[in-house]
């Protein structure tokens, strides 16, 4: 029986993966006690997620080992994203002041808040930065979800799967914000969140990008989605 030769980089890759996994677990456990801005937390998690993926891919030898290592790796990356997402939308007290409020706020008029923020962008510098952060932040907040959904099943990667699951996820967040009085329940947030998700879905269907994505997830359940 022919033995598969283990590449020289397998050991360092395994160590990189383990180190990144420890840092990710440390973040998840200590997250409730961290008084840091979302940007700092993102700067912590982004290198961790990249190291997990790169370390996992370099660690793998053969298709069977690739499936065994990369599926838990992607689940771990998705879990870290969910932890950061919940912190930003419900518990962050540095930038968004998510402390419970005395009065619950609800906006059901589409584009009212978006238009108000766009108009404020032509005011003072402080209002401009606040408008960019609010509108832009809501636009990119759920974008990563569009990267993970095609890995679950073929239908979850279709436009109706992304839109339907995204709508359920965004409405759940808005409902939680309203019930806990943390943040504002706003239809404009729903529009921006879903808009960001659909933009990523569209980008993933550009042929060169689709080929890169299919190559990146070739070892996972949704590998045949873009075939």
C-alpha positions as CSV (number, residue, x, y, z in Angstrom):
1,X,0.0,0.0,0.0
2,X,1.4,3.4,-1.0
3,X,1.8,5.8,1.8
4,X,1.0,9.5,1.2
5,X,4.0,11.6,2.0
6,X,3.3,14.4,4.5
7,X,4.5,17.8,3.3
8,X,7.0,19.7,5.4
9,X,4.6,22.5,6.1
10,X,2.0,20.3,7.7
11,X,3.5,20.7,11.2
12,X,3.6,24.5,11.2
13,X,0.2,24.6,9.6
14,X,-1.3,22.5,12.4
15,X,0.4,24.7,15.0
16,X,-1.0,27.9,13.2
17,X,-4.5,26.3,13.2
18,X,-4.3,25.4,16.9
19,X,-3.0,28.8,17.9
20,X,-5.8,30.6,15.9
21,X,-8.4,28.2,17.4
22,X,-7.2,29.1,20.9
23,X,-7.4,32.8,20.2
24,X,-10.9,32.4,18.7
25,X,-12.0,30.5,21.8
26,X,-10.5,33.1,24.1
27,X,-12.4,35.8,22.3
28,X,-15.7,33.8,22.5
29,X,-15.3,33.2,26.2
30,X,-14.1,36.7,27.2
31,X,-16.4,38.6,24.8
32,X,-19.0,39.6,27.4
33,X,-16.2,41.2,29.5
34,X,-14.4,43.0,26.6
35,X,-14.9,46.8,26.5
36,X,-13.6,47.3,23.0
37,X,-15.0,48.9,19.9
38,X,-16.4,46.7,17.1
39,X,-13.5,47.7,14.9
40,X,-10.9,46.5,17.4
41,X,-12.8,43.2,17.8
42,X,-12.9,42.8,14.0
43,X,-9.2,43.4,13.9
44,X,-8.8,40.6,16.4
45,X,-11.1,38.2,14.7
46,X,-10.2,38.8,11.0
47,X,-6.6,37.5,11.4
48,X,-7.9,34.6,13.5
49,X,-10.3,33.5,10.9
50,X,-7.8,33.9,8.1
51,X,-5.2,31.8,10.1
52,X,-7.8,29.1,10.8
53,X,-8.6,28.8,7.1
54,X,-5.1,28.9,5.8
55,X,-3.7,26.7,8.5
56,X,-6.5,24.2,7.9
57,X,-6.0,24.0,4.2
58,X,-2.2,23.6,4.5
59,X,-2.7,21.0,7.2
60,X,-4.9,18.8,5.0
61,X,-3.4,15.9,3.0
62,X,-6.0,14.1,0.8
63,X,-9.7,14.6,0.3
64,X,-10.8,12.7,3.3
65,X,-8.7,14.6,5.7
66,X,-9.6,17.9,4.0
67,X,-13.3,17.2,4.7
68,X,-12.6,16.2,8.3
69,X,-10.6,19.4,9.0
70,X,-12.2,22.1,6.9
71,X,-15.8,21.5,7.8
72,X,-15.2,22.1,11.5
73,X,-13.0,25.0,10.6
74,X,-15.7,26.8,8.6
75,X,-18.2,26.1,11.4
76,X,-15.8,27.7,13.9
77,X,-15.3,30.7,11.6
78,X,-19.1,31.1,11.3
79,X,-19.6,30.8,15.0
80,X,-17.1,33.6,15.7
81,X,-18.9,35.7,13.1
82,X,-22.2,35.1,14.9
83,X,-20.6,36.0,18.3
84,X,-19.3,39.3,16.9
85,X,-22.7,40.0,15.1
86,X,-24.7,39.5,18.3
87,X,-22.4,41.7,20.2
88,X,-22.6,44.5,17.7
89,X,-26.4,44.5,17.3
90,X,-27.4,43.9,20.9
91,X,-24.6,44.4,23.5
92,X,-22.0,46.9,22.1
93,X,-21.7,49.9,24.4
94,X,-18.7,51.6,22.9
95,X,-20.0,52.9,19.5
96,X,-23.7,52.1,19.4
97,X,-24.6,52.5,23.1
98,X,-26.7,49.3,23.4
99,X,-27.7,49.9,27.0
100,X,-31.4,49.2,27.6
101,X,-33.5,52.4,26.9
102,X,-36.6,53.5,28.7
103,X,-38.7,53.8,25.5
104,X,-38.7,51.3,22.7
105,X,-38.3,52.8,19.2
106,X,-39.8,51.5,16.0
107,X,-39.7,52.8,12.5
108,X,-41.8,51.2,9.8
109,X,-41.4,53.9,7.1
110,X,-39.0,52.7,4.4
111,X,-36.0,54.9,3.7
112,X,-36.9,57.6,6.2
113,X,-33.8,57.1,8.4
114,X,-31.6,56.4,5.3
115,X,-32.6,59.7,3.7
116,X,-32.1,61.5,7.0
117,X,-28.6,60.2,7.3
118,X,-27.7,61.0,3.7
119,X,-28.9,64.5,4.2
120,X,-26.8,64.8,7.4
121,X,-23.7,63.8,5.5
122,X,-23.6,67.3,4.0
123,X,-23.6,68.8,7.5
124,X,-20.8,68.7,10.0
125,X,-17.9,66.3,9.9
126,X,-19.2,64.5,13.0
127,X,-22.6,63.9,11.4
128,X,-20.9,62.7,8.2
129,X,-18.9,60.1,10.0
130,X,-21.9,59.0,12.0
131,X,-24.0,58.7,8.8
132,X,-21.3,56.7,7.0
133,X,-20.8,54.4,9.9
134,X,-24.6,53.8,10.4
135,X,-25.5,53.3,6.8
136,X,-22.3,51.5,5.8
137,X,-22.2,49.4,8.9
138,X,-25.7,48.1,8.4
139,X,-25.0,47.4,4.7
140,X,-22.0,45.2,5.5
141,X,-23.2,43.6,8.7
142,X,-24.8,40.5,7.2
143,X,-22.6,40.2,4.1
144,X,-20.7,37.2,5.5
145,X,-23.9,35.3,5.8
146,X,-24.1,35.1,2.0
147,X,-20.7,33.4,2.0
148,X,-21.8,30.6,4.3
149,X,-25.3,29.9,3.1
150,X,-24.2,28.1,-0.2
151,X,-22.3,25.6,2.0
152,X,-25.5,24.4,3.7
153,X,-27.5,23.2,0.7
154,X,-28.0,24.0,-2.9
155,X,-31.3,25.9,-2.3
156,X,-29.8,28.1,0.5
157,X,-27.3,29.5,-2.0
158,X,-30.1,30.4,-4.5
159,X,-31.3,34.0,-4.5
160,X,-34.5,33.0,-2.7
161,X,-32.7,31.0,-0.1
162,X,-30.3,33.9,0.7
163,X,-33.2,36.4,0.7
164,X,-35.5,34.2,2.8
165,X,-33.0,33.1,5.4
166,X,-31.5,36.6,5.5
167,X,-34.9,38.1,6.1
168,X,-35.6,35.8,9.0
169,X,-32.2,36.5,10.5
170,X,-32.5,40.3,10.2
171,X,-36.1,40.4,11.5
172,X,-35.1,38.2,14.4
173,X,-32.3,40.8,15.3
174,X,-34.7,43.7,14.9
175,X,-37.3,42.0,17.1
176,X,-34.7,41.2,19.7
177,X,-33.6,44.9,19.7
178,X,-37.2,46.0,20.1
179,X,-38.0,43.6,22.9
180,X,-34.9,44.3,24.9
181,X,-35.0,48.0,24.1
182,X,-31.4,47.8,22.9
183,X,-31.0,49.8,19.7
184,X,-33.8,50.8,17.3
185,X,-36.1,48.4,15.4
186,X,-35.9,50.0,12.0
187,X,-37.2,48.9,8.6
188,X,-34.3,50.7,7.0
189,X,-31.9,48.4,8.8
190,X,-33.7,45.5,7.2
191,X,-33.3,47.1,3.8
192,X,-29.6,47.8,4.2
193,X,-28.8,44.4,5.7
194,X,-30.6,42.5,3.0
195,X,-29.1,44.8,0.3
196,X,-25.6,43.9,1.5
197,X,-26.4,40.2,1.4
198,X,-27.8,40.3,-2.1
199,X,-24.8,42.4,-3.3
200,X,-22.4,39.6,-2.1
201,X,-24.7,37.0,-3.7
202,X,-24.4,38.9,-7.0
203,X,-20.7,39.2,-6.7
204,X,-20.3,35.4,-6.1
205,X,-22.1,34.8,-9.4
206,X,-19.6,36.7,-11.5
207,X,-17.8,33.9,-13.3
208,X,-14.2,34.6,-12.1
209,X,-15.3,35.1,-8.6
210,X,-17.6,32.0,-8.7
211,X,-14.6,29.9,-9.8
212,X,-12.4,31.2,-6.9
213,X,-15.2,30.6,-4.4
214,X,-15.8,27.0,-5.8
215,X,-12.1,26.4,-5.4
216,X,-12.0,27.8,-1.9
217,X,-14.9,25.5,-0.7
218,X,-14.2,22.5,-2.8
219,X,-13.9,20.3,0.3
220,X,-17.2,21.3,1.8
221,X,-20.9,20.1,1.3
222,X,-21.8,23.0,-1.0
223,X,-18.8,22.5,-3.3
224,X,-21.0,21.7,-6.3
225,X,-23.1,24.8,-5.9
226,X,-21.3,26.9,-8.6
227,X,-20.5,23.9,-10.9
